[in-house]
Amino acid sequence: MEIFNILKIVGGLMDLRDIAEFSLQGPIKKDLMRTAGSNIVLVCLETGQVIPPHPEPYAVVFVVLQGEGAITVGRIEHPVRPLHMIAVGKGEDRGIRCDQRMVMLGIRDDV
């Protein structure tokens, strides 16, 4: 069941710490809410995990909720920590390096 439907059932409130999930096998991405023009995901990485820079056909804004690391946009690596936000344009390379267990929101623009 999509998280948005679960939120409606529980009155619209959810503590993201309750659904954050980590794996030594690799990053975990969970869809939280999908609309006609956007998608909000929770991205969780263990210390040392990396998502290599790669292009995607959509723009995204990452909001770091927990942890530290770096987010690459194009060829520039930006150090990030809690409450940092960074935007990546459609078709731009993006990558993530986790230096300390991370939880992030990814707000994807599909328009």
DSSP file (Angstrom, degrees, kcal/mol; ACC not computed):
  #  RESIDUE AA STRUCTURE BP1 BP2  ACC     N-H-->O    O-->H-N    N-H-->O    O-->H-N    TCO  KAPPA ALPHA  PHI   PSI    X-CA   Y-CA   Z-CA
    1    1 A M              0   0    0      0, 0.0     5,-0.0     0, 0.0     2,-0.0   0.000 360.0 360.0 360.0 133.9    0.0    0.0    0.0
    2    2 A E    >>  -     0   0    0      1,-0.1     4,-1.6     3,-0.0     3,-0.7  -0.346 360.0-122.8 -63.6 142.4    1.4    3.4   -0.9
    3    3 A I  H 3> S+     0   0    0     28,-0.7     4,-2.7     1,-0.2     5,-0.2   0.848 109.7  61.5 -56.8 -37.6    2.4    5.5    2.1
    4    4 A F  H 3> S+     0   0    0     28,-0.5     4,-1.9     1,-0.2    -1,-0.2   0.905 104.5  48.4 -58.2 -41.7    0.0    8.4    1.1
    5    5 A N  H <> S+     0   0    0     -3,-0.7     4,-1.6     1,-0.2    -1,-0.2   0.879 110.5  51.1 -65.9 -37.6   -2.9    6.0    1.5
    6    6 A I  H  X S+     0   0    0     -4,-1.6     4,-2.1     1,-0.2    -2,-0.2   0.906 107.0  54.8 -64.3 -40.9   -1.6    4.9    4.9
    7    7 A L  H  <>S+     0   0    0     -4,-2.7     5,-4.0     1,-0.2     6,-0.3   0.902 105.3  52.2 -59.7 -41.3   -1.3    8.5    5.9
    8    8 A K  H ><5S+     0   0    0     -4,-1.9     3,-0.9     3,-0.2    -1,-0.2   0.897 109.4  50.5 -61.6 -38.5   -5.0    9.1    5.1
    9    9 A I  H 3<5S+     0   0    0     -4,-1.6    -2,-0.2     1,-0.2    -1,-0.2   0.886 112.8  44.8 -66.8 -39.6   -5.9    6.1    7.2
   10   10 A V  T 3<5S-     0   0    0     -4,-2.1     3,-0.4    -5,-0.1    -1,-0.2   0.249 127.3 -92.7 -93.3  13.6   -3.9    7.3   10.2
   11   11 A G  T < 5 -     0   0    0     -3,-0.9    -3,-0.2    -4,-0.3    -2,-0.1   0.637  67.9 -69.5  90.3  14.1   -5.1   10.9   10.0
   12   12 A G  S   <S+     0   0    0     -5,-4.0     2,-0.5    -6,-0.2    -1,-0.2   0.424 102.3 111.5  89.5  -1.7   -2.3   12.4    7.8
   13   13 A L        +     0   0    0     -3,-0.4     2,-0.3    -6,-0.3    -1,-0.2  -0.909  33.2 164.2-112.7 132.6    0.5   12.3   10.3
   14   14 A M        -     0   0    0     -2,-0.5     2,-0.7    -3,-0.1     3,-0.0  -0.983  32.9-137.0-145.1 134.3    3.6   10.1   10.1
   15   15 A D    >   -     0   0    0     -2,-0.3     3,-2.0     1,-0.1     4,-0.5  -0.815  15.6-150.4 -87.0 114.7    6.9   10.2   11.8
   16   16 A L  G >> S+     0   0    0     -2,-0.7     4,-1.2     1,-0.3     3,-0.9   0.745  93.1  68.7 -61.6 -22.8    9.5    9.5    9.0
   17   17 A R  G 34 S+     0   0    0      1,-0.2    -1,-0.3     2,-0.2    -2,-0.0   0.801  92.9  60.3 -64.5 -26.4   11.8    7.9   11.6
   18   18 A D  G <4 S+     0   0    0     -3,-2.0    -1,-0.2     1,-0.2    -2,-0.2   0.740 113.1  34.7 -72.8 -22.5    9.2    5.1   11.9
   19   19 A I  T <4 S+     0   0    0     -3,-0.9    -1,-0.2    -4,-0.5    -2,-0.2   0.484  84.9 118.0-112.2  -4.4    9.6    4.2    8.2
   20   20 A A     <  -     0   0    0     -4,-1.2     2,-0.4    23,-0.0    83,-0.1  -0.442  43.9-176.2 -61.7 133.9   13.3    4.9    7.7
   21   21 A E        -     0   0    0     -2,-0.1     2,-0.3     7,-0.1     7,-0.3  -0.997  10.3-163.0-139.6 139.2   14.9    1.6    6.7
   22   22 A F        -     0   0    0     -2,-0.4     2,-0.3     5,-0.1    23,-0.1  -0.888   3.9-172.0-125.0 152.6   18.6    0.8    6.1
   23   23 A S    >   -     0   0    0      3,-0.3     3,-0.8    -2,-0.3    23,-0.4  -0.997  27.9-143.8-144.2 139.6   20.3   -2.1    4.3
   24   24 A L  T 3  S+     0   0    0     -2,-0.3    -1,-0.1     1,-0.2    21,-0.0   0.668 101.4  69.0 -71.8 -15.8   24.0   -3.1    4.1
   25   25 A Q  T 3  S-     0   0    0      1,-0.3    -1,-0.2    -3,-0.0    -3,-0.0   0.722 119.2 -65.5 -74.5 -22.8   23.1   -4.3    0.5
   26   26 A G  S <  S-     0   0    0     -3,-0.8    -3,-0.3    23,-0.0    -1,-0.3  -0.895  73.3 -33.9 156.0 174.9   22.5   -0.7   -0.7
   27   27 A P        -     0   0    0      0, 0.0     2,-0.4     0, 0.0    18,-0.2  -0.182  51.3-138.6 -58.5 150.7   20.4    2.4   -0.4
   28   28 A I  E     -A   44   0A   0     16,-2.5    16,-2.8    -7,-0.3     2,-0.4  -0.952  15.9-169.6-113.5 131.2   16.7    2.1    0.3
   29   29 A K  E     -A   43   0A   0     -2,-0.4     2,-0.4    14,-0.2    14,-0.2  -0.988   3.3-172.9-123.0 126.7   14.2    4.3   -1.5
   30   30 A K  E     -A   42   0A   0     12,-2.5    12,-2.7    -2,-0.4     2,-0.4  -0.975  23.6-128.5-122.3 129.1   10.5    4.4   -0.4
   31   31 A D  E     +A   41   0A   0     -2,-0.4   -28,-0.7    10,-0.2    10,-0.2  -0.605  28.3 174.3 -71.0 127.4    7.8    6.2   -2.3
   32   32 A L  E     -     0   0A   0      8,-3.4   -28,-0.5    -2,-0.4     2,-0.3   0.795  66.2  -1.5-100.1 -41.8    5.9    8.5    0.2
   33   33 A M  E     -A   40   0A   0      7,-1.6     7,-3.0   -30,-0.1     2,-0.4  -0.963  57.8-167.1-155.8 132.3    3.5   10.3   -2.1
   34   34 A R  E     +A   39   0A   0     -2,-0.3     5,-0.2     5,-0.2     2,-0.2  -0.987  13.9 169.4-124.6 128.5    2.9   10.3   -5.8
   35   35 A T        -     0   0    0      3,-3.0     3,-0.1    -2,-0.4    -2,-0.0  -0.675  52.7 -88.1-123.3-178.0    0.8   12.9   -7.7
   36   36 A A  S    S+     0   0    0     -2,-0.2     3,-0.1     1,-0.2    -2,-0.0   0.814 125.4  24.3 -62.6 -29.8    0.3   13.7  -11.3
   37   37 A G  S    S+     0   0    0      1,-0.1    73,-2.4    74,-0.1    74,-0.7   0.470 123.6  28.9-118.0  -1.7    3.3   16.1  -11.3
   38   38 A S  E     - B   0 109A   0     71,-0.2    -3,-3.0    72,-0.2     2,-0.3  -0.966  50.9-151.8-153.5 168.0    5.6   15.0   -8.5
   39   39 A N  E     -AB  34 108A   0     69,-1.7    69,-3.3    -2,-0.3     2,-0.5  -0.988  10.0-155.5-143.7 132.9    6.9   12.1   -6.4
   40   40 A I  E     +AB  33 107A   0     -7,-3.0    -8,-3.4    -2,-0.3    -7,-1.6  -0.956  20.0 179.8-113.1 125.8    8.2   12.4   -2.8
   41   41 A V  E     -AB  31 106A   0     65,-2.7    65,-2.7    -2,-0.5     2,-0.5  -0.892  27.3-133.8-124.8 153.9   10.6    9.6   -1.7
   42   42 A L  E     -AB  30 105A   0    -12,-2.7   -12,-2.5    -2,-0.3     2,-0.5  -0.941  24.0-163.4-103.2 124.3   12.5    8.8    1.5
   43   43 A V  E     -AB  29 104A   0     61,-3.0    61,-2.6    -2,-0.5     2,-0.4  -0.945   6.6-174.3-114.6 125.5   16.1    7.9    0.7
   44   44 A C  E     +AB  28 103A   0    -16,-2.8   -16,-2.5    -2,-0.5     2,-0.4  -0.978   3.1 179.8-124.6 127.3   18.1    6.0    3.4
   45   45 A L  E     - B   0 102A   0     57,-2.1    57,-2.4    -2,-0.4     2,-0.2  -0.980  21.4-133.6-128.2 139.1   21.8    5.2    3.1
   46   46 A E    >   -     0   0    0     -2,-0.4     3,-2.2   -23,-0.4    52,-0.2  -0.505  49.6 -75.5 -79.9 156.7   24.2    3.5    5.5
   47   47 A T  T 3  S+     0   0    0      1,-0.3    52,-0.2    -2,-0.2    -1,-0.1  -0.283 121.0  21.1 -52.0 131.3   27.6    5.0    6.2
   48   48 A G  T 3  S+     0   0    0     50,-2.7    -1,-0.3     1,-0.3     2,-0.1   0.234  90.4 130.7  92.3 -12.9   29.9    4.4    3.3
   49   49 A Q    <   -     0   0    0     -3,-2.2    49,-2.6    48,-0.1     2,-0.4  -0.453  36.6-165.7 -77.0 149.7   27.2    3.8    0.7
   50   50 A V  E     -C   97   0A   0     47,-0.2    47,-0.2    -2,-0.1    -4,-0.0  -0.994  22.7-159.1-136.6 138.0   27.4    5.7   -2.6
   51   51 A I  E     -C   96   0A   0     45,-3.1    45,-2.0    -2,-0.4     3,-0.1  -0.962  36.8-131.1-109.0 107.8   25.0    6.3   -5.5
   52   52 A P  E     -     0   0A   0      0, 0.0    42,-0.2     0, 0.0    45,-0.0  -0.201  32.8 -85.9 -60.7 148.8   27.4    7.2   -8.3
   53   53 A P  E     +     0   0A   0      0, 0.0    42,-0.3     0, 0.0    40,-0.1  -0.293  63.6 155.3 -55.9 134.9   26.6   10.3  -10.3
   54   54 A H  E     -C   94   0A   0     40,-1.6    40,-2.1    38,-0.1     2,-0.2  -0.975  41.1-106.5-158.1 151.6   24.2    9.6  -13.1
   55   55 A P  E     -C   93   0A   0      0, 0.0    38,-0.2     0, 0.0    37,-0.1  -0.523  29.1-167.9 -82.8 153.8   21.6   11.6  -15.2
   56   56 A E        -     0   0    0     36,-0.6    35,-2.8    33,-0.3    36,-0.2  -0.976  29.9-122.5-136.3 150.6   17.9   11.3  -14.6
   57   57 A P  S    S+     0   0    0      0, 0.0     2,-0.3     0, 0.0    33,-0.1   0.033  89.6  60.2 -84.3  30.4   15.1   12.6  -16.8
   58   58 A Y  S    S-     0   0    0     31,-0.2    33,-0.4    34,-0.1     2,-0.2  -0.988  80.9-113.2-150.9 155.6   13.5   14.7  -14.0
   59   59 A A  E     -D  109   0A   0     50,-1.1    50,-2.8    -2,-0.3     2,-0.3  -0.594  36.2-174.1 -84.9 153.2   14.4   17.5  -11.6
   60   60 A V  E     -DE 108  88A   0     28,-2.4    28,-3.0    48,-0.2     2,-0.5  -0.997  21.5-150.5-148.6 149.1   14.7   16.8   -7.9
   61   61 A V  E     -DE 107  87A   0     46,-1.9    46,-3.0    -2,-0.3     2,-0.4  -0.992  17.3-155.1-117.6 127.4   15.2   18.6   -4.7
   62   62 A F  E     -DE 106  86A   0     24,-3.0    24,-2.3    -2,-0.5     2,-0.5  -0.871   6.3-167.9-102.1 135.3   17.0   16.7   -1.9
   63   63 A V  E     -DE 105  85A   0     42,-2.5    42,-2.6    -2,-0.4     2,-0.5  -0.981  16.7-141.0-121.7 117.1   16.4   17.7    1.8
   64   64 A V  E     +D  104   0A   0     20,-2.7    19,-3.3    -2,-0.5    20,-0.3  -0.663  25.8 171.0 -81.1 123.1   18.8   16.1    4.3
   65   65 A L  E     +     0   0A   0     38,-2.9     2,-0.3    -2,-0.5    39,-0.2   0.756  66.5   6.9 -98.6 -33.5   17.0   15.1    7.5
   66   66 A Q  E    S+D  103   0A   0     37,-1.8    37,-1.9    16,-0.1    -1,-0.4  -0.993 102.0  18.0-150.6 147.3   19.8   13.1    9.2
   67   67 A G  E     -     0   0A   0     -2,-0.3     2,-0.3    35,-0.2    34,-0.2  -0.256  67.3 -93.4  92.1-174.1   23.4   12.3    8.6
   68   68 A E  E     +D  100   0A   0     32,-1.4    32,-2.2    13,-0.2    31,-2.1  -0.973  53.8 104.7-144.6 155.5   26.3   13.8    6.6
   69   69 A G  E     -DF  98  80A   0     11,-2.0    11,-2.6    -2,-0.3     2,-0.3  -0.928  58.1 -70.6 171.4-144.6   27.8   13.2    3.2
   70   70 A A  E     -DF  97  79A   0     27,-2.5    27,-2.9    -2,-0.3     2,-0.5  -0.998  22.1-153.8-145.5 144.3   28.0   14.9   -0.2
   71   71 A I  E     -DF  96  78A   0      7,-2.4     7,-2.7    -2,-0.3     2,-0.5  -0.987  17.7-145.4-118.4 126.4   25.6   15.3   -3.0
   72   72 A T  E     -DF  95  77A   0     23,-2.5    23,-1.5    -2,-0.5     2,-0.5  -0.778  14.6-175.2 -93.1 131.0   27.1   15.7   -6.5
   73   73 A V  E >   -DF  94  76A   0      3,-2.9     3,-2.2    -2,-0.5     2,-0.5  -0.981  69.1 -40.2-125.0 116.6   25.3   18.0   -8.9
   74   74 A G  T 3  S-     0   0    0     19,-2.7    -2,-0.0    -2,-0.5    14,-0.0  -0.567 125.9 -29.0  64.9-118.5   26.9   18.0  -12.4
   75   75 A R  T 3  S+     0   0    0     -2,-0.5     2,-0.5    -3,-0.1    -1,-0.3   0.317 118.7  97.9-109.4   5.7   30.6   17.9  -11.6
   76   76 A I  E <   -F   73   0A   0     -3,-2.2    -3,-2.9     2,-0.0     2,-0.6  -0.845  59.9-151.5-104.0 127.7   30.4   19.7   -8.2
   77   77 A E  E     -F   72   0A   0     -2,-0.5    -5,-0.2    -5,-0.2    19,-0.0  -0.860  12.1-161.6 -97.6 122.0   30.3   17.8   -4.9
   78   78 A H  E     -F   71   0A   0     -7,-2.7    -7,-2.4    -2,-0.6     2,-0.1  -0.909  16.0-131.4-107.0 119.7   28.4   19.7   -2.2
   79   79 A P  E     -F   70   0A   0      0, 0.0     2,-0.3     0, 0.0    -9,-0.3  -0.479  33.9-170.1 -64.0 137.8   29.0   18.7    1.5
   80   80 A V  E     +F   69   0A   0    -11,-2.6   -11,-2.0    -2,-0.1     3,-0.0  -0.951  18.5 166.4-134.3 153.8   25.6   18.2    3.2
   81   81 A R    >   -     0   0    0     -2,-0.3     3,-1.8   -13,-0.2   -17,-0.3  -0.869  55.0 -36.3-149.5 178.8   24.3   17.8    6.7
   82   82 A P  T 3  S+     0   0    0      0, 0.0   -17,-0.2     0, 0.0     3,-0.1  -0.081 125.2  15.4 -51.2 138.5   20.8   18.0    8.3
   83   83 A L  T 3  S+     0   0    0    -19,-3.3     2,-0.3     1,-0.3   -18,-0.1   0.487  90.7 132.0  74.1   9.6   18.5   20.7    7.0
   84   84 A H    <   -     0   0    0     -3,-1.8   -20,-2.7   -20,-0.3     2,-0.4  -0.681  38.4-163.4 -82.9 145.4   20.5   21.3    3.9
   85   85 A M  E     -E   63   0A   0     -2,-0.3     2,-0.4   -22,-0.2   -22,-0.2  -0.989   8.6-178.9-130.8 140.0   18.6   21.4    0.7
   86   86 A I  E     -E   62   0A   0    -24,-2.3   -24,-3.0    -2,-0.4     2,-0.3  -0.999  14.4-145.5-143.5 138.1   19.9   21.0   -2.9
   87   87 A A  E     -E   61   0A   0     -2,-0.4     2,-0.4   -26,-0.2   -26,-0.2  -0.805   8.4-166.5-105.9 143.5   18.3   21.1   -6.3
   88   88 A V  E     -E   60   0A   0    -28,-3.0   -28,-2.4    -2,-0.3     3,-0.1  -0.998  20.2-129.3-129.1 128.9   19.3   19.1   -9.3
   89   89 A G    >   -     0   0    0     -2,-0.4     3,-1.9   -30,-0.2   -33,-0.3  -0.281  37.0 -79.5 -76.6 161.5   18.0   20.0  -12.8
   90   90 A K  T 3  S+     0   0    0      1,-0.3   -31,-0.2   -33,-0.1    -1,-0.1  -0.359 118.3  10.6 -57.2 130.4   16.4   17.6  -15.3
   91   91 A G  T 3  S+     0   0    0    -35,-2.8    -1,-0.3   -33,-0.4     2,-0.2   0.322  97.8 130.0  81.2  -8.7   19.0   15.6  -17.1
   92   92 A E    <   -     0   0    0     -3,-1.9   -36,-0.6   -36,-0.2    -1,-0.3  -0.521  66.4-105.0 -78.5 144.7   21.8   16.8  -14.7
   93   93 A D  E     -C   55   0A   0    -38,-0.2   -19,-2.7    -2,-0.2     2,-0.3  -0.441  43.1-178.6 -64.2 140.4   24.1   14.2  -13.2
   94   94 A R  E     +CD  54  73A   0    -40,-2.1   -40,-1.6   -21,-0.2     2,-0.3  -0.996   7.1 165.7-142.5 142.3   23.4   13.6   -9.5
   95   95 A G  E     - D   0  72A   0    -23,-1.5   -23,-2.5    -2,-0.3     2,-0.4  -0.972  20.1-144.4-150.7 161.7   25.1   11.3   -7.0
   96   96 A I  E     -CD  51  71A   0    -45,-2.0   -45,-3.1    -2,-0.3     2,-0.4  -0.997   6.5-170.1-134.7 134.5   25.2   10.8   -3.2
   97   97 A R  E     -CD  50  70A   0    -27,-2.9   -27,-2.5    -2,-0.4     2,-0.6  -0.995  15.7-149.3-121.5 126.9   28.0    9.8   -0.9
   98   98 A C  E     + D   0  69A   0    -49,-2.6   -50,-2.7    -2,-0.4   -29,-0.3  -0.857  25.0 166.9-101.4 116.9   27.1    8.9    2.7
   99   99 A D  E    S+     0   0A   0    -31,-2.1     2,-0.3    -2,-0.6   -30,-0.2   0.689  80.1  19.3 -95.6 -25.2   29.7    9.7    5.4
  100  100 A Q  E    S- D   0  68A   0    -32,-2.2   -32,-1.4   -34,-0.1    -1,-0.4  -0.970 114.1 -71.8-146.8 129.9   27.3    9.2    8.3
  101  101 A R  E     -     0   0A   0     -2,-0.3     2,-0.3   -34,-0.2   -55,-0.2   0.214  63.1-154.9 -27.1 123.2   24.0    7.3    8.1
  102  102 A M  E     -B   45   0A   0    -57,-2.4   -57,-2.1   -35,-0.2     2,-0.4  -0.838  25.4-173.7-117.4 146.1   21.7    9.5    6.0
  103  103 A V  E     +BD  44  66A   0    -37,-1.9   -38,-2.9    -2,-0.3   -37,-1.8  -0.994  22.8 169.0-130.5 127.8   18.0   10.0    5.7
  104  104 A M  E     -BD  43  64A   0    -61,-2.6   -61,-3.0    -2,-0.4     2,-0.4  -0.959  32.1-131.0-137.2 153.3   16.8   12.4    3.0
  105  105 A L  E     -BD  42  63A   0    -42,-2.6   -42,-2.5    -2,-0.3     2,-0.5  -0.887  18.4-159.4 -96.7 137.9   13.6   13.4    1.2
  106  106 A G  E     -BD  41  62A   0    -65,-2.7   -65,-2.7    -2,-0.4     2,-0.7  -0.983   2.7-165.8-115.1 119.4   13.7   13.5   -2.6
  107  107 A I  E     -BD  40  61A   0    -46,-3.0   -46,-1.9    -2,-0.5     2,-0.4  -0.902  13.6-161.2-110.5 106.6   11.0   15.7   -4.1
  108  108 A R  E     -BD  39  60A   0    -69,-3.3   -69,-1.7    -2,-0.7     2,-0.7  -0.705  11.5-149.0 -97.3 133.5   10.9   14.8   -7.7
  109  109 A D  E     +BD  38  59A   0    -50,-2.8   -50,-1.1    -2,-0.4   -71,-0.2  -0.895  17.5 175.0-103.1 111.6    9.3   17.1  -10.4
  110  110 A D              0   0    0    -73,-2.4   -72,-0.2    -2,-0.7    -1,-0.1   0.347 360.0 360.0 -96.7   5.5    7.9   15.0  -13.2
  111  111 A V              0   0    0    -74,-0.7    -1,-0.2   -52,-0.1   -73,-0.1   0.492 360.0 360.0 -81.5 360.0    6.3   17.9  -15.1
